C-alpha cells in the first residue's frame, strides 16, 4: 500500500498550480497592489481614503486566486489518482494498433510479421492461408510485395476482406478505449493518429471494389502507385501512433518500436518528423489520401 508521502503531489506539479490564467492574473494583481502601496505615497493616500472599497477589491482578487489554486489542485489530484487507469488505457490502445498493423501486413504477405496471440490477427492469417493468392516473398521487401499483390488478379477479394478486418479492429478499439482515455485525463492528441488510421485504411478498400478492377481482376493501374504509397504511410502511422502512446505512458523519448524494421528509411524519417511536429503528420496524411481519392469516380 502506498504511504501518504507517495500520494503527495510532486513539488513541480505544485508549482504548476499557478499556471492557470486566473491564478496568474490574480496573483499579479495582488503583487501589483502591494508594490504600489509600498512605492507610491498617492496610492497609500487613496487606500486610506477608501478603505472599504480597497478591502472589497483585494478580497475579490484574493478569492479568485484561492479558487484557481483549489481548482488546479483538484485537477492535479484527480490526474494522479487515475494515472494507473490512464496507463492501462493507453496499453489497450497500443495492443489494438499492433493488431491492426499485423493485419495490414497479412494483407500483403499472407502472414503476420510477428507472433501474436490476437484472435483477429489469427483469423486474418487463416483467411490468407485458405485463399488462392500466391503471396509474395517477404524477403523481397515491402514495396515489391505491394507491387506483386496489387497486380495480382486473385488478390483483391482476399485483400479487401482482410482490410475490412483491420478497419473494424481499430474502430472497435477506439470505441472501447477512447471514453476511458477521457475519464482518466488522457491526452486526446494521442487519439488523433488512431482516428486517421481508421479513415485511411478504409480508403485502401475503395480501389479494390469489383467495379474498379481491371479485366484481369487486379487493381487498375492508375491506383497502384498511390495505393502503395498510402499503404506504406498507414504502416508508418501505426508505428508513429504506437511510439507516441508509449512515450505518454512514460518510457521517455528514447523508445522505438521494433516495427520500424518493417519500414524503409524514408518512412522512418517521416516518423521522426511527425514525432517532432504532429502538423506534419496531418499534412502528409491529407496528401497521401488525396492521391488515391482523386481517381475514385462513382459510388464508394
C-alpha positions in Angstrom: 0.0 0.0 0.0 1.3 3.5 -0.8 2.0 5.7 2.0 0.9 9.3 2.5 4.2 10.5 1.1 3.7 8.6 -2.1 0.3 10.2 -2.6 1.5 13.7 -2.3 1.7 15.9 -5.3 5.3 16.4 -6.6 6.9 19.8 -6.0 6.9 20.6 -9.7 3.2 19.8 -10.0 2.5 22.0 -7.1 4.3 24.9 -8.8 2.3 24.2 -12.0 -0.8 25.1 -10.0 0.0 28.7 -10.6 -0.1 28.3 -14.4 -3.9 28.8 -14.5 -4.6 32.1 -16.3 -7.0 33.2 -13.5 -4.3 32.4 -10.9 -1.6 34.2 -12.8 -3.8 37.4 -13.2 -5.0 37.4 -9.6 -1.5 36.8 -8.2 -0.1 39.6 -10.4 -2.8 41.9 -9.3 -2.1 41.2 -5.6 1.6 41.8 -6.1 0.9 45.0 -8.1 -1.3 46.3 -5.3 1.4 45.5 -2.7 4.2 47.1 -4.7 2.1 50.2 -5.5 1.3 50.7 -1.8 5.0 50.4 -0.8 6.4 52.7 -3.5 3.6 55.3 -4.0 2.5 57.9 -1.5 -0.6 58.8 -3.5 -1.6 55.1 -3.6 -1.3 54.9 0.1 -3.4 58.0 0.5 -6.1 56.6 -1.8 -6.1 53.3 0.1 -6.5 55.3 3.4 -9.3 57.4 1.9 -11.3 54.4 0.6 -10.5 51.5 2.9 -13.8 49.7 2.4 -13.6 49.8 -1.4 -10.0 48.7 -1.4 -10.7 45.9 1.0 -13.5 44.6 -1.1 -11.3 44.7 -4.3 -8.4 42.9 -2.7 -10.8 40.4 -1.1 -12.3 39.6 -4.5 -8.8 39.2 -6.0 -7.7 37.0 -3.2 -10.8 34.9 -3.6 -10.2 34.5 -7.3 -6.6 33.5 -6.6 -7.7 30.9 -4.0 -10.4 29.4 -6.2 -7.9 29.0 -9.1 -5.4 27.2 -6.8 -8.1 24.9 -5.4 -9.4 24.1 -8.9 -5.9 23.3 -10.2 -5.1 21.2 -7.1 -8.3 19.1 -7.6 -7.5 18.6 -11.3 -3.9 17.5 -10.5 -5.0 15.3 -7.7 -7.6 13.6 -9.9 -5.0 13.1 -12.6 -2.6 11.4 -10.2 -5.4 9.1 -8.9 -6.2 8.0 -12.4 -2.7 7.6 -13.6 -2.8 3.8 -13.4 -6.1 3.6 -15.3 -4.6 6.0 -17.9 -1.6 3.7 -18.4 -3.9 0.6 -18.8 -6.0 2.5 -21.3 -3.0 3.5 -23.5 -1.7 0.0 -23.3 -5.0 -1.3 -24.5 -4.9 1.1 -27.4 -1.3 0.1 -28.2 -2.5 -3.6 -28.5 -5.2 -2.5 -30.9 -2.7 -0.6 -33.0 -0.3 -3.6 -33.1 -3.1 -6.0 -34.1 -4.2 -3.6 -36.9 -0.6 -3.3 -38.1 -0.2 -7.1 -38.2 -3.5 -7.4 -40.2 -2.3 -4.9 -42.7 0.9 -6.9 -43.1 -1.0 -10.1 -43.6 -3.0 -8.5 -46.4 0.4 -8.1 -48.3 2.4 -11.2 -47.4 -0.2 -13.6 -46.1 1.4 -14.0 -42.6 1.9 -11.7 -39.6 5.3 -10.0 -39.1 5.5 -11.3 -35.5 3.9 -14.0 -33.4 0.6 -12.8 -32.0 -2.0 -14.0 -29.5 -4.7 -11.8 -31.0 -7.7 -13.7 -32.3 -8.4 -11.3 -35.1 -4.8 -11.5 -36.3 -5.1 -15.3 -36.3 -8.4 -15.1 -38.2 -6.8 -12.8 -40.8 -3.9 -15.2 -41.2 -6.3 -18.1 -41.7 -8.2 -16.2 -44.4 -4.9 -15.6 -46.2 -3.9 -19.2 -45.8 -7.0 -20.7 -47.4 -7.1 -18.2 -50.3 -5.8 -18.9 -53.8 -3.4 -15.9 -53.6 0.3 -16.6 -54.3 1.7 -14.4 -51.6 4.9 -12.6 -52.3 8.2 -13.4 -50.5 8.6 -11.1 -47.5 12.4 -11.0 -48.1 11.9 -9.0 -51.3 10.7 -6.1 -49.3 7.5 -4.1 -48.7 7.4 -2.2 -52.0 8.0 -5.3 -54.0 5.3 -7.1 -52.0 2.8 -4.3 -52.6 3.6 -4.2 -56.3 3.0 -8.0 -56.5 -0.4 -8.1 -54.8 -1.7 -5.0 -56.5 -1.1 -6.6 -59.9 -2.5 -10.0 -58.9 -6.0 -10.7 -60.2 -6.6 -13.2 -57.4 -5.7 -10.9 -54.6 -8.4 -8.1 -54.4 -11.3 -10.1 -52.9 -9.0 -11.5 -50.2 -7.2 -8.2 -49.7 -10.5 -6.4 -49.3 -11.8 -8.9 -46.7 -8.6 -8.6 -44.6 -8.6 -4.8 -44.9 -12.2 -4.7 -43.5 -10.9 -6.7 -40.5 -8.2 -4.1 -39.9 -10.7 -1.2 -40.2 -13.1 -3.0 -37.7 -10.3 -3.7 -35.3 -9.0 -0.1 -35.0 -12.6 1.3 -34.8 -13.7 -1.1 -32.2 -10.5 -0.3 -30.3 -11.3 3.4 -30.3 -14.9 2.8 -29.2 -13.6 0.6 -26.4 -10.8 2.7 -25.0 -11.4 6.3 -26.0 -14.1 7.0 -23.3 -11.7 5.7 -20.7 -9.0 7.9 -22.0 -11.1 11.0 -21.3 -12.2 9.7 -17.9 -8.6 9.1 -16.9 -7.5 12.6 -18.0 -5.7 11.3 -21.1 -4.3 13.4 -23.9 -6.8 13.5 -26.8 -4.0 14.4 -29.2 -2.8 10.8 -28.7 -6.1 9.6 -30.3 -5.7 11.7 -33.4 -3.4 9.3 -35.3 -5.7 6.4 -34.4 -8.7 8.2 -35.9 -6.7 9.0 -39.0 -5.6 5.4 -39.2 -9.2 4.2 -39.2 -10.2 6.6 -42.0 -7.3 6.0 -44.3 -7.4 2.2 -44.0 -11.0 2.5 -45.4 -9.6 4.5 -48.3 -7.4 1.4 -49.2 -10.6 -0.6 -49.8 -12.1 1.7 -52.4 -9.9 0.7 -55.4 -10.5 -2.9 -54.5 -14.2 -2.8 -55.2 -15.3 -5.1 -58.0 -16.4 -2.3 -60.3 -13.0 -0.6 -60.0 -10.8 -3.6 -61.0 -9.4 -4.3 -64.5 -10.4 -7.1 -66.8 -7.9 -9.5 -65.1 -9.4 -8.7 -61.7 -6.4 -6.8 -60.4 -6.2 -3.2 -59.1 -6.4 -0.7 -62.0 -3.0 0.6 -62.9 -3.7 4.2 -62.1 -4.4 3.3 -58.4 -1.3 1.1 -57.8 1.4 3.7 -57.1 -0.7 6.0 -54.9 -2.2 3.0 -53.2 1.2 1.5 -52.5 2.4 4.9 -51.1 -0.8 5.2 -48.9 -0.3 1.6 -47.6 3.3 2.3 -46.5 2.1 5.6 -45.0 -0.5 3.7 -42.9 2.1 1.2 -41.7 4.3 4.1 -40.7 1.3 5.7 -39.0 0.7 2.6 -36.9 4.3 2.8 -35.7 4.0 6.6 -35.1 0.9 6.1 -33.0 2.4 3.3 -31.0 5.6 5.3 -30.2 3.6 8.4 -29.3 1.5 6.4 -26.8 4.4 4.5 -25.3 6.1 7.9 -24.6 2.9 9.2 -23.0 2.8 6.1 -20.8 6.3 7.1 -19.5 9.0 5.3 -21.4 10.6 8.6 -22.4 11.8 9.8 -25.8 14.4 7.1 -26.4 12.0 4.1 -27.0 11.4 3.0 -30.6 9.1 0.3 -31.9 10.6 -2.9 -33.4 8.1 -2.5 -36.2 10.3 0.2 -37.6 12.3 -2.6 -39.1 9.4 -3.3 -41.4 9.7 0.1 -42.9 12.1 1.8 -45.3 14.4 4.6 -44.3 12.0 7.1 -45.9 9.1 6.0 -43.6 11.4 6.1 -40.6 12.4 9.7 -41.4 8.7 10.5 -41.7 8.0 9.1 -38.2 10.8 11.3 -36.8 9.2 14.4 -38.4 5.8 13.5 -37.1 7.1 13.0 -33.6 8.7 16.4 -33.7 5.6 18.1 -35.2 2.2 16.5 -35.4 1.1 19.0 -38.0 3.5 17.4 -40.5 1.7 14.1 -40.0 -1.7 15.7 -40.7 -0.3 17.3 -43.9 1.3 14.0 -45.2 -1.9 12.1 -44.4 -4.0 14.5 -46.4 -1.7 14.3 -49.4 -1.5 10.5 -49.4 -5.2 10.2 -49.0 -6.0 12.7 -51.8 -3.6 10.9 -54.2 -5.9 7.9 -54.1 -9.3 9.5 -53.7 -8.8 11.8 -56.7 -9.2 8.8 -59.1 -12.3 7.4 -57.4 -15.4 8.0 -59.5 -18.9 6.8 -58.8 -20.3 5.3 -55.6 -17.9 4.5 -52.8 
